[in-house]
């Protein structure tokens, strides 16, 4: 599980990358789901608000989000992965 600093950095980077790509949380969740990733808009919102953080077994979802958002490893780096 990421520590508090990593979680904060992740949520800041995720939201910035998502907004920079012109996606809403729902858009991102839909795009990830279309790629076969098990994620909901609530998951995205909770990650961005710091109510939850990705678990290690969700690394494939974070990597897919990086690709969709053009984040080039910024999200996994923030999580210390």
N, CA, C and O atoms as CSV, one atom per row, in Angstrom:
chain,resi,resn,atom,element,x,y,z
A,1,UNK,N,N,0.848,-1.181,0.000
A,1,UNK,CA,C,0.000,0.000,0.000
A,1,UNK,C,C,0.892,1.243,0.000
A,1,UNK,O,O,1.834,1.336,0.787
A,2,UNK,N,N,0.595,2.184,-0.876
A,2,UNK,CA,C,1.382,3.419,-0.909
A,2,UNK,C,C,1.244,4.197,0.396
A,2,UNK,O,O,0.222,4.118,1.078
A,3,UNK,N,N,2.290,4.946,0.729
A,3,UNK,CA,C,2.206,5.777,1.930
A,3,UNK,C,C,1.427,7.054,1.626
A,3,UNK,O,O,1.027,7.280,0.484
A,4,UNK,N,N,1.212,7.884,2.634
A,4,UNK,CA,C,0.367,9.075,2.485
A,4,UNK,C,C,0.927,10.052,1.448
A,4,UNK,O,O,0.169,10.638,0.676
A,5,UNK,N,N,2.244,10.226,1.427
A,5,UNK,CA,C,2.856,11.138,0.457
A,5,UNK,C,C,2.678,10.610,-0.955
A,5,UNK,O,O,2.358,11.368,-1.871
A,6,UNK,N,N,2.885,9.310,-1.133
A,6,UNK,CA,C,2.711,8.711,-2.448
A,6,UNK,C,C,1.256,8.818,-2.901
A,6,UNK,O,O,0.992,9.117,-4.066
A,7,UNK,N,N,0.323,8.580,-2.003
A,7,UNK,CA,C,-1.094,8.675,-2.342
A,7,UNK,C,C,-1.443,10.100,-2.756
A,7,UNK,O,O,-2.159,10.304,-3.737
A,8,UNK,N,N,-0.940,11.090,-2.014
A,8,UNK,CA,C,-1.200,12.491,-2.362
A,8,UNK,C,C,-0.622,12.819,-3.735
A,8,UNK,O,O,-1.302,13.418,-4.569
A,9,UNK,N,N,0.625,12.430,-3.972
A,9,UNK,CA,C,1.252,12.693,-5.261
A,9,UNK,C,C,0.489,12.008,-6.390
A,9,UNK,O,O,0.291,12.592,-7.455
A,10,UNK,N,N,0.063,10.773,-6.156
A,10,UNK,CA,C,-0.694,10.036,-7.167
A,10,UNK,C,C,-1.986,10.753,-7.505
A,10,UNK,O,O,-2.291,10.956,-8.680
A,11,UNK,N,N,-2.754,11.142,-6.489
A,11,UNK,CA,C,-4.052,11.759,-6.775
A,11,UNK,C,C,-3.889,13.097,-7.495
A,11,UNK,O,O,-4.695,13.438,-8.361
A,12,UNK,N,N,-2.852,13.852,-7.140
A,12,UNK,CA,C,-2.601,15.129,-7.817
A,12,UNK,C,C,-2.228,14.884,-9.277
A,12,UNK,O,O,-2.738,15.548,-10.180
A,13,UNK,N,N,-1.335,13.925,-9.493
A,13,UNK,CA,C,-0.899,13.621,-10.864
A,13,UNK,C,C,-2.032,13.027,-11.705
A,13,UNK,O,O,-2.181,13.361,-12.880
A,14,UNK,N,N,-2.823,12.149,-11.097
A,14,UNK,CA,C,-3.939,11.545,-11.825
A,14,UNK,C,C,-4.921,12.616,-12.280
A,14,UNK,O,O,-5.304,12.655,-13.449
A,15,UNK,N,N,-5.323,13.473,-11.373
A,15,UNK,CA,C,-6.301,14.506,-11.728
A,15,UNK,C,C,-5.738,15.449,-12.784
A,15,UNK,O,O,-6.440,15.804,-13.731
A,16,UNK,N,N,-4.482,15.859,-12.635
A,16,UNK,CA,C,-3.864,16.765,-13.606
A,16,UNK,C,C,-3.774,16.105,-14.982
A,16,UNK,O,O,-4.073,16.737,-15.995
A,17,UNK,N,N,-3.364,14.843,-15.021
A,17,UNK,CA,C,-3.252,14.132,-16.295
A,17,UNK,C,C,-4.620,13.940,-16.934
A,17,UNK,O,O,-4.777,14.101,-18.144
A,18,UNK,N,N,-5.599,13.597,-16.121
A,18,UNK,CA,C,-6.959,13.387,-16.641
A,18,UNK,C,C,-7.512,14.677,-17.214
A,18,UNK,O,O,-8.040,14.690,-18.326
A,19,UNK,N,N,-7.395,15.762,-16.463
A,19,UNK,CA,C,-7.894,17.043,-16.936
A,19,UNK,C,C,-7.118,17.517,-18.165
A,19,UNK,O,O,-7.697,18.065,-19.103
A,20,UNK,N,N,-5.805,17.300,-18.147
A,20,UNK,CA,C,-4.978,17.693,-19.284
A,20,UNK,C,C,-5.357,16.957,-20.563
A,20,UNK,O,O,-5.223,17.498,-21.661
A,21,UNK,N,N,-5.824,15.738,-20.419
A,21,UNK,CA,C,-6.254,14.943,-21.564
A,21,UNK,C,C,-7.699,15.259,-21.958
A,21,UNK,O,O,-8.200,14.748,-22.960
A,22,UNK,N,N,-8.362,16.100,-21.168
A,22,UNK,CA,C,-9.742,16.480,-21.469
A,22,UNK,C,C,-10.770,15.429,-21.104
A,22,UNK,O,O,-11.865,15.408,-21.666
A,23,UNK,N,N,-10.426,14.548,-20.157
A,23,UNK,CA,C,-11.339,13.491,-19.718
A,23,UNK,C,C,-12.029,13.898,-18.425
A,23,UNK,O,O,-11.430,14.553,-17.573
A,24,UNK,N,N,-13.274,13.511,-18.285
A,24,UNK,CA,C,-13.950,13.558,-16.992
A,24,UNK,C,C,-13.621,12.244,-16.284
A,24,UNK,O,O,-13.109,11.324,-16.923
A,25,UNK,N,N,-13.900,12.130,-14.981
A,25,UNK,CA,C,-13.707,10.828,-14.334
A,25,UNK,C,C,-14.507,9.724,-15.028
A,25,UNK,O,O,-14.035,8.595,-15.162
A,26,UNK,N,N,-15.710,10.057,-15.462
A,26,UNK,CA,C,-16.535,9.081,-16.162
A,26,UNK,C,C,-15.939,8.659,-17.490
A,26,UNK,O,O,-15.983,7.483,-17.852
A,27,UNK,N,N,-15.373,9.630,-18.228
A,27,UNK,CA,C,-14.716,9.301,-19.494
A,27,UNK,C,C,-13.569,8.324,-19.271
A,27,UNK,O,O,-13.433,7.333,-19.988
A,28,UNK,N,N,-12.750,8.616,-18.269
A,28,UNK,CA,C,-11.598,7.752,-17.994
A,28,UNK,C,C,-12.050,6.351,-17.592
A,28,UNK,O,O,-11.512,5.356,-18.077
A,29,UNK,N,N,-13.033,6.279,-16.713
A,29,UNK,CA,C,-13.551,4.973,-16.296
A,29,UNK,C,C,-14.116,4.205,-17.495
A,29,UNK,O,O,-13.895,3.001,-17.625
A,30,UNK,N,N,-14.841,4.901,-18.364
A,30,UNK,CA,C,-15.410,4.252,-19.553
A,30,UNK,C,C,-14.322,3.740,-20.491
A,30,UNK,O,O,-14.411,2.624,-21.003
A,31,UNK,N,N,-13.298,4.556,-20.713
A,31,UNK,CA,C,-12.201,4.147,-21.596
A,31,UNK,C,C,-11.448,2.946,-21.018
A,31,UNK,O,O,-11.093,2.018,-21.745
A,32,UNK,N,N,-11.212,2.975,-19.714
A,32,UNK,CA,C,-10.530,1.851,-19.075
A,32,UNK,C,C,-11.383,0.587,-19.121
A,32,UNK,O,O,-10.874,-0.507,-19.369
A,33,UNK,N,N,-12.672,0.744,-18.882
A,33,UNK,CA,C,-13.581,-0.409,-18.946
A,33,UNK,C,C,-13.627,-0.985,-20.362
A,33,UNK,O,O,-13.709,-2.200,-20.540
A,34,UNK,N,N,-13.575,-0.111,-21.363
A,34,UNK,CA,C,-13.575,-0.569,-22.750
A,34,UNK,C,C,-12.309,-1.361,-23.080
A,34,UNK,O,O,-12.302,-2.171,-24.006
A,35,UNK,N,N,-11.249,-1.124,-22.325
A,35,UNK,CA,C,-9.990,-1.866,-22.484
A,35,UNK,C,C,-9.969,-3.125,-21.623
A,35,UNK,O,O,-8.949,-3.808,-21.539
A,36,UNK,N,N,-11.097,-3.429,-20.985
A,36,UNK,CA,C,-11.192,-4.636,-20.179
A,36,UNK,C,C,-10.739,-4.473,-18.742
A,36,UNK,O,O,-10.521,-5.466,-18.047
A,37,UNK,N,N,-10.592,-3.237,-18.284
A,37,UNK,CA,C,-10.156,-2.990,-16.910
A,37,UNK,C,C,-11.383,-2.845,-16.013
A,37,UNK,O,O,-12.344,-2.163,-16.367
A,38,UNK,N,N,-11.342,-3.489,-14.856
A,38,UNK,CA,C,-12.457,-3.487,-13.911
A,38,UNK,C,C,-12.352,-2.267,-13.011
A,38,UNK,O,O,-11.730,-2.317,-11.949
A,39,UNK,N,N,-12.965,-1.168,-13.445
A,39,UNK,CA,C,-12.911,0.097,-12.707
A,39,UNK,C,C,-14.208,0.851,-12.926
A,39,UNK,O,O,-14.854,0.716,-13.965
A,40,UNK,N,N,-14.581,1.645,-11.936
A,40,UNK,CA,C,-15.795,2.450,-12.034
A,40,UNK,C,C,-15.441,3.929,-11.881
A,40,UNK,O,O,-14.334,4.277,-11.470
A,41,UNK,N,N,-16.381,4.771,-12.211
A,41,UNK,CA,C,-16.181,6.211,-12.013
A,41,UNK,C,C,-15.972,6.505,-10.535
A,41,UNK,O,O,-15.190,7.392,-10.190
A,42,UNK,N,N,-16.651,5.783,-9.661
A,42,UNK,CA,C,-16.462,5.977,-8.214
A,42,UNK,C,C,-15.029,5.669,-7.795
A,42,UNK,O,O,-14.475,6.351,-6.932
A,43,UNK,N,N,-14.424,4.646,-8.398
A,43,UNK,CA,C,-13.030,4.331,-8.103
A,43,UNK,C,C,-12.121,5.503,-8.480
A,43,UNK,O,O,-11.257,5.902,-7.701
A,44,UNK,N,N,-12.322,6.040,-9.664
A,44,UNK,CA,C,-11.508,7.173,-10.136
A,44,UNK,C,C,-11.679,8.365,-9.197
A,44,UNK,O,O,-10.696,8.971,-8.772
A,45,UNK,N,N,-12.916,8.696,-8.876
A,45,UNK,CA,C,-13.199,9.832,-7.987
A,45,UNK,C,C,-12.576,9.597,-6.613
A,45,UNK,O,O,-11.983,10.513,-6.043
A,46,UNK,N,N,-12.699,8.393,-6.079
A,46,UNK,CA,C,-12.110,8.086,-4.768
A,46,UNK,C,C,-10.594,8.165,-4.799
A,46,UNK,O,O,-9.979,8.619,-3.834
A,47,UNK,N,N,-9.982,7.731,-5.892
A,47,UNK,CA,C,-8.527,7.860,-6.022
A,47,UNK,C,C,-8.129,9.333,-6.034
A,47,UNK,O,O,-7.178,9.728,-5.360
A,48,UNK,N,N,-8.853,10.141,-6.799
A,48,UNK,CA,C,-8.517,11.564,-6.905
A,48,UNK,C,C,-8.777,12.332,-5.613
A,48,UNK,O,O,-8.077,13.302,-5.320
A,49,UNK,N,N,-9.761,11.916,-4.850
A,49,UNK,CA,C,-10.095,12.608,-3.603
A,49,UNK,C,C,-9.313,12.075,-2.404
A,49,UNK,O,O,-9.438,12.600,-1.298
A,50,UNK,N,N,-8.521,11.051,-2.616
A,50,UNK,CA,C,-7.722,10.488,-1.541
A,50,UNK,C,C,-8.501,9.589,-0.594
A,50,UNK,O,O,-7.999,9.236,0.473
A,51,UNK,N,N,-9.719,9.214,-0.968
A,51,UNK,CA,C,-10.501,8.301,-0.133
A,51,UNK,C,C,-10.032,6.868,-0.281
A,51,UNK,O,O,-10.298,6.020,0.571
A,52,UNK,N,N,-9.333,6.609,-1.370
A,52,UNK,CA,C,-8.801,5.274,-1.635
A,52,UNK,C,C,-7.577,5.446,-2.524
A,52,UNK,O,O,-7.353,6.523,-3.075
A,53,UNK,N,N,-6.801,4.408,-2.660
A,53,UNK,CA,C,-5.635,4.402,-3.533
A,53,UNK,C,C,-5.586,3.058,-4.231
A,53,UNK,O,O,-6.110,2.069,-3.719
A,54,UNK,N,N,-4.965,3.014,-5.387
A,54,UNK,CA,C,-4.867,1.737,-6.083
A,54,UNK,C,C,-4.090,0.716,-5.254
A,54,UNK,O,O,-3.102,1.039,-4.594
A,55,UNK,N,N,-4.558,-0.498,-5.309
A,55,UNK,CA,C,-3.869,-1.609,-4.653
A,55,UNK,C,C,-2.843,-2.175,-5.626
A,55,UNK,O,O,-2.946,-1.955,-6.833
A,56,UNK,N,N,-1.869,-2.890,-5.119
A,56,UNK,CA,C,-0.810,-3.449,-5.966
A,56,UNK,C,C,-1.384,-4.301,-7.102
A,56,UNK,O,O,-0.853,-4.288,-8.213
A,57,UNK,N,N,-2.454,-5.034,-6.833
A,57,UNK,CA,C,-3.035,-5.893,-7.867
A,57,UNK,C,C,-3.795,-5.091,-8.930
A,57,UNK,O,O,-4.241,-5.656,-9.928
A,58,UNK,N,N,-3.945,-3.785,-8.721
A,58,UNK,CA,C,-4.587,-2.927,-9.712
A,58,UNK,C,C,-3.561,-2.189,-10.573
A,58,UNK,O,O,-3.901,-1.238,-11.277
A,59,UNK,N,N,-2.310,-2.633,-10.513
A,59,UNK,CA,C,-1.257,-1.951,-11.258
A,59,UNK,C,C,-1.546,-1.896,-12.753
A,59,UNK,O,O,-1.193,-0.918,-13.413
A,60,UNK,N,N,-2.183,-2.932,-13.299
A,60,UNK,CA,C,-2.507,-2.933,-14.729
A,60,UNK,C,C,-3.497,-1.825,-15.079
A,60,UNK,O,O,-3.480,-1.316,-16.199
A,61,UNK,N,N,-4.345,-1.452,-14.151
A,61,UNK,CA,C,-5.296,-0.364,-14.378
A,61,UNK,C,C,-4.560,0.976,-14.397
A,61,UNK,O,O,-4.830,1.830,-15.242
A,62,UNK,N,N,-3.634,1.151,-13.463
A,62,UNK,CA,C,-2.866,2.393,-13.394
A,62,UNK,C,C,-2.011,2.549,-14.656
A,62,UNK,O,O,-1.926,3.643,-15.215
A,63,UNK,N,N,-1.386,1.472,-15.100
A,63,UNK,CA,C,-0.567,1.529,-16.320
A,63,UNK,C,C,-1.444,1.859,-17.529
A,63,UNK,O,O,-1.048,2.657,-18.378
A,64,UNK,N,N,-2.621,1.258,-17.615
A,64,UNK,CA,C,-3.534,1.558,-18.723
A,64,UNK,C,C,-3.971,3.025,-18.680
A,64,UNK,O,O,-4.083,3.668,-19.724
A,65,UNK,N,N,-4.217,3.550,-17.490
A,65,UNK,CA,C,-4.585,4.967,-17.354
A,65,UNK,C,C,-3.443,5.858,-17.813
A,65,UNK,O,O,-3.668,6.860,-18.491
A,66,UNK,N,N,-2.213,5.497,-17.446
A,66,UNK,CA,C,-1.050,6.270,-17.898
A,66,UNK,C,C,-0.992,6.328,-19.420
A,66,UNK,O,O,-0.740,7.384,-20.000
A,67,UNK,N,N,-1.221,5.213,-20.047
A,67,UNK,CA,C,-1.176,5.148,-21.509
A,67,UNK,C,C,-2.279,6.016,-22.110
A,67,UNK,O,O,-2.021,6.817,-23.009
A,68,UNK,N,N,-3.508,5.857,-21.615
A,68,UNK,CA,C,-4.626,6.645,-22.127
A,68,UNK,C,C,-4.424,8.145,-21.938
A,68,UNK,O,O,-4.804,8.946,-22.792
A,69,UNK,N,N,-3.825,8.511,-20.818
A,69,UNK,CA,C,-3.675,9.929,-20.481
A,69,UNK,C,C,-2.344,10.516,-20.949
A,69,UNK,O,O,-2.120,11.719,-20.821
A,70,UNK,N,N,-1.466,9.680,-21.487
A,70,UNK,CA,C,-0.155,10.155,-21.900
A,70,UNK,C,C,0.702,10.584,-20.725
A,70,UNK,O,O,1.483,11.531,-20.830
A,71,UNK,N,N,0.556,9.884,-19.596
A,71,UNK,CA,C,1.237,10.276,-18.361
A,71,UNK,C,C,2.655,9.724,-18.244
A,71,UNK,O,O,3.366,10.075,-17.303
A,72,UNK,N,N,3.085,8.868,-19.174
A,72,UNK,CA,C,4.468,8.409,-19.260
A,72,UNK,C,C,5.098,7.975,-17.937
A,72,UNK,O,O,6.178,8.452,-17.589
A,73,UNK,N,N,4.460,7.102,-17.213
A,73,UNK,CA,C,5.019,6.550,-15.970
A,73,UNK,C,C,4.870,7.407,-14.740
A,73,UNK,O,O,5.337,7.027,-13.667
A,74,UNK,N,N,4.232,8.554,-14.864
A,74,UNK,CA,C,4.104,9.469,-13.719
A,74,UNK,C,C,3.248,8.903,-12.604
A,74,UNK,O,O,3.515,9.164,-11.431
A,75,UNK,N,N,2.229,8.136,-12.942
A,75,UNK,CA,C,1.319,7.624,-11.916
A,75,UNK,C,C,1.953,6.475,-11.142
A,75,UNK,O,O,1.882,6.434,-9.913
A,76,UNK,N,N,2.572,5.543,-11.861
A,76,UNK,CA,C,3.232,4.440,-11.166
A,76,UNK,C,C,4.426,4.950,-10.346
A,76,UNK,O,O,4.706,4.441,-9.261
A,77,UNK,N,N,5.114,5.948,-10.871
A,77,UNK,CA,C,6.233,6.537,-10.121
A,77,UNK,C,C,5.734,7.158,-8.828
A,77,UNK,O,O,6.360,6.999,-7.781
A,78,UNK,N,N,4.608,7.866,-8.893
A,78,UNK,CA,C,4.056,8.500,-7.684
A,78,UNK,C,C,3.714,7.461,-6.623
A,78,UNK,O,O,3.829,7.730,-5.427
A,79,UNK,N,N,3.301,6.291,-7.052
A,79,UNK,CA,C,2.931,5.221,-6.123
A,79,UNK,C,C,4.137,4.412,-5.655
A,79,UNK,O,O,4.003,3.541,-4.796
A,80,UNK,N,N,5.304,4.692,-6.208
A,80,UNK,CA,C,6.498,3.961,-5.818
A,80,UNK,C,C,6.586,2.581,-6.435
A,80,UNK,O,O,7.248,1.697,-5.892
A,81,UNK,N,N,5.925,2.389,-7.564
A,81,UNK,CA,C,5.926,1.078,-8.222
A,81,UNK,C,C,6.992,1.025,-9.287
A,81,UNK,O,O,7.149,0.002,-9.953
